[in-house]
């Protein structure tokens, strides 16, 4: 299966299935000398982990991240970092009735059409469980961005009056502050395009907006354009309708993103479907599932943005000859 790796210089490959022994990620291109220990993963992993509220799955995973390589004496070595998260609370028998049945809203049918075979236990690679590895990788990406003061804020919003047996979606608003200007490429690797690809790779996301988004299509250029001003000796935009990206490159302003999350497809209400022989089936999904993943997906989206920005930050080091001369000449002078 291809398509499990993201990035050009800072690369992340996730691996593992929902009901396998473990999931994890391999990170390459991480600069040496970054402080990193297993406790650094606790905060973001706990945000993704199921909570005690009424909308989260009852599956209980500690989501403890173990560093298997690439770190010595608390510092990254510059070599590949392997992270592993053991699965501890999978109940595979709950999925026995799904081996030959296609769940509405899931990837069961498309997996069979592509590979002719699938792991029906919890959805395999298409399960939301895979996103734990992304969050772990995002912690390392944030470590790369941290010295520049880059910070992430997310605000999940979901409907609370949820009918029994059903599920709901919602939105997650992201604001990324202190991103340096000039990240991204002006043609096929536009920063908003790269961020969109990363965010849309999260299975629950169905739409995305930057800045004013759809509203921009309903206004005038004179109102939508962000005027440039000199603020305390720094050139910035007076407003931020563009969401921090112009011409595919960061402006230095806040990157503002809104992601739209679909309802969780696993519901206990009866649904009409077919099995792999095309025979009609009435399905009532059992097992432990989220009523909404909106809150839990917020740290996943932060992680995906952090991975893209860390990669673009490193790639941008080669955008100007002055960067190369400054680095090597400074090193020689020392």
Secondary structure, 3 states (H helix, E strand, C coil): CCCCEECCCCEEEEEECCCCCEEEEEEECCCCCCECCHHHHHHHHHHHCCCCCCCCCCCCCCCCCEECCCEECCEECCCCEEEEEECCCCCHHHHHHHCCECCCCCCHHHHHHHHCCCCCCCCHHHCHHHHHHHHHHHHHHHHHHHCCCCEEEEEEEECCCCCCCCCCCEEEEEEEECCCCCCCCCCCCCHHHHHHHHHHCCCCEEEEEECCHHHHHHCCHHHHCCCEEEECCEEEECCCCCCCEECCEECCCCEEEEEEECCCCCCCCCEEEEECCCCEEEECCCCCCCCCCHHHHHHHHHHHHHHHHHHHHHHHHHCCHHHHHHHHHHHHHC
